[in-house]
Amino acid sequence: MRGTLAFFKKEIIEHIRNYKLFIFFIVFAVIGILSPLSAKFLPELLEGLVDDNITIILQEPTYVDSWMQFFSNINQIGLVVMVLVFSPMMAREYDKGTLVHMVTKGLPRLSIYSAKLSILYLSWTVFYWFSFAITLGYTYFYFPDGSTEGLFLSTFSLYVFGLMLLALLLFSAVLFESTFAPLLSVAGFIGLLFISELIPLIQEWSPLQLGGRNMEWLMGVELDREMIQSFSSTSILIILFILGGGIVFKKKAIN
């Protein structure tokens, strides 16, 4: 445990020096601010850009539009930035040879792995819910009549989906000693999920539902069987990726 904490502190300091945490702060803060702002003012902006002879009928924006922007921005920007920034987390250690030095000094491999996993999950947890809090505040300010029914389920499902992708990222980073292989692994896995959704049986268990059906639950759709199955399959994948990464790293030859 002491080894894990020591390596975790080293990771925190390194991420501060490399401005990674600052990048996350800026990106997720912008997502939190722009999601409700774009929902509120985008219709007015579009009306100002079109010709006077063209009539565009736009519905009055609501809190639903704000959260739709939030889910879209997290999927398309937040998670992408998180994966890009963390993709070289093991490759850099392999290249510098720091892992050999630490292991020979007696630091358990699982302590290193646990610290890497902790920094991943802590970063995602802190900045995701930080962005959520900003969006919640601005949404309430611009749309005070909005409802929070279904909000927790819709946001928590996307949070769990992010946990799965980061677990896969770390597993791939341990398995492959390169920067781009983890990126390709995550992209390939998501592509495989999209293809597998063509099969109805697999679609019912697909983790993609956690990242794609958020608006349905926000609108009050109750937790159904497919949702429970998606949570179950995603949780199993998270456990498998974490355990698999730990086993591979424990047995992997470090040069």
HELIX and SHEET records of a PDB file:
HELIX    1   1 ARG A    2  ARG A   17  1                                  16    
HELIX    2   2 LYS A   20  LEU A   49  1                                  30    
HELIX    3   3 TYR A   63  ASN A   73  1                                  11    
HELIX    4   4 ILE A   74  GLY A   78  3                                   5    
HELIX    5   5 LEU A   79  PHE A   86  1                                   8    
HELIX    6   6 ALA A   91  LYS A   96  1                                   6    
HELIX    7   7 THR A   98  THR A  104  1                                   7    
HELIX    8   8 ARG A  109  TYR A  142  1                                  34    
HELIX    9   9 LEU A  151  LEU A  175  1                                  25    
HELIX   10  10 PHE A  180  SER A  196  1                                  17    
HELIX   11  11 PRO A  200  TRP A  205  1                                   6    
HELIX   12  12 LEU A  208  GLY A  212  1                                   5    
HELIX   13  13 ASN A  214  LEU A  218  1                                   5    
HELIX   14  14 ARG A  225  LYS A  251  1                                  27    
END                                                                             
